[in-house]
Every structure is written in C-alpha cells, then in structure tokens.
Amino acid sequence: MTEIVDPALDAYAAEHTTAPPAYLAELASELEVTLESPGMMVGRLEGRYLEMLAFALGATAVLEIGTFGGYSALSMAPGLAPGGTITSCEISPVHAEFARRHIAASPFADAIEVVVGPALDTIATLSGPFDLVFIDADKANYLEYFEAVLPKLAPRGIIAADNTLWSGRVLDPSDTSEDTVALRRFNEALAVDPRVVVVQTTVRDGVTLIRHAG
Ligand SMILES: C[S@@+](CC[C@H](N)C(=O)[O-])C[C@H]1O[C@@H](n2cnc3c(N)ncnc32)[C@H](O)[C@@H]1O
C-alpha cells in the first residue's frame, strides 16, 4: 500500500500511539510471515483509532465486515462497554481460522464471533442495532455494505469505512480499475446523501466516518 501520509510522520504518529498488547503484537508477527497481503491489517495507529471510536460510543454491539487475521476486531474489543460483542464477517476459511485462534488466546474470546461466508449474506441474518460498523472487505461492495447496514445502525451509531482514499488512486482519473471506481462511487454517493453526515479522514489509507443525519 502506498502511504498517503508522509511515511515519517505516519511512523511518528504510530510511535506516539499506545503500543498494542502482547497478544496483538504476536498476531501481527505471525500474520506477516504466514498470510498473504499483511498490509491489509489496520495496524497500530488505525487499530487504536477504532478502539477509541468504540470506547467513545460506549459500544455494546459492533459489526465488522472483513476480519482477515483479527487485528482490527481485537483492536476494537478493549473499547467495548462491559458485555459488548463484535460480530465479524469473513469469506475466507483460512483467514477465519487464523483469527479465531488468536481471538481464543486473547482476553476477548467470549466477545468476538467470526462468521464465515459472504458478508452480505451474513448481514441479512443480523438485526442490530449496531453502535459501530467497520467496513473493510472487498471494495466493489462498499456501497452495498453501506445500504445493508444503514437500517441496522443505532441512532447514535457510526459506520467507519476503510481505505476510502485508496493510496490516493481515487484522485487519478486514468485509474479505472474496479476497486478504484467502486471507491470513487462510494465517496461521491455518500458526500451528497441526505440520510447521512460524513467526514472523510486521512488516517492511514483514508477512513470515512458516517452517521445518521438529524
Ligand atoms: C482488508 S482485509 C480486512 C483487514 C482486517 N479488518 C484487519 O485490519 O486485520 C479484507 C478481508 O475481507 C475478506 N473479504 C473479502 N470479500 C469478502 C466478502 N464478500 N465477505 C466477507 N469477507 C470478505 C477478505 O478475505 C479479507 O480477509
């Protein structure tokens, strides 16, 4: 992933963010040498950012779309209100097995459930309401994920969508790849959607925060 923030500043920001607990550092170390595309993990800075969101919301119900190795789910978990839970959707059985193993070894074994299958199918079985939804799966489906979760978002809930600046590729008109086009479509649709209030933040690869309007 190409950095959109000056790499030295990004590293400085990460260094001045509370370090991850041992179980999360171990997950990251193992994932980097065993799974493909380790750069998909949100990492220390965005992980703590998500935890802060969960904490500020007093979240009792979190939905994650895109588990990968469990780094972001285990990052959000300490921010949950007592008794809070995270449901995390993952299509890859290999990723789900990796995540489940690390979740089981963490203090949040009872708080996080990984559901295997296409996320849109899983979301259809869930009623919510969710205090926090983290969208971080296949980019082509971002608008569909947004439409599926908006009716299930708590009145004061927040949707956070990852990678919405896509290493800056959203700005390059010559980039017509499926993912870039889908993310542009997502960003453009949300900015003018009267149902929601949106802020596009430049954390890591771009994190869009969304809430109900009114
Ligand atoms: C960017 S990674 C998630 C990273 C994770 N949030 C973290 O920070 O560690 C995206 C994940 O979404 C999964 N995925 C892709 N398409 C999916 C789908 N249709 N339904 C559910 N999961 C999907 C991929 O297998 C991959 O593990």
The ligand as an ORCA input file, in Angstrom:
! r2SCAN-3c Opt
* xyz 0 1
  C      -8.597     -5.656      4.203
  S      -8.890     -7.256      4.822
  C      -9.516     -6.943      6.446
  C      -8.453     -6.490      7.401
  C      -8.880     -6.517      8.834
  N     -10.004     -5.610      9.054
  C      -7.713     -6.126      9.723
  O      -7.480     -4.961      9.931
  O      -6.967     -7.015     10.141
  C     -10.333     -7.742      3.938
  C     -10.889     -9.098      4.327
  O     -12.201     -9.194      3.764
  C     -12.406    -10.511      3.332
  N     -13.478    -10.487      2.315
  C     -13.368    -10.193      1.002
  N     -14.559    -10.273      0.405
  C     -15.453    -10.624      1.354
  C     -16.851    -10.876      1.354
  N     -17.593    -10.769      0.237
  N     -17.444    -11.206      2.525
  C     -16.723    -11.316      3.668
  N     -15.386    -11.097      3.723
  C     -14.765    -10.760      2.583
  C     -11.047    -10.956      2.809
  O     -10.944    -12.368      2.774
  C     -10.089    -10.295      3.809
  O      -9.772    -11.168      4.856
*
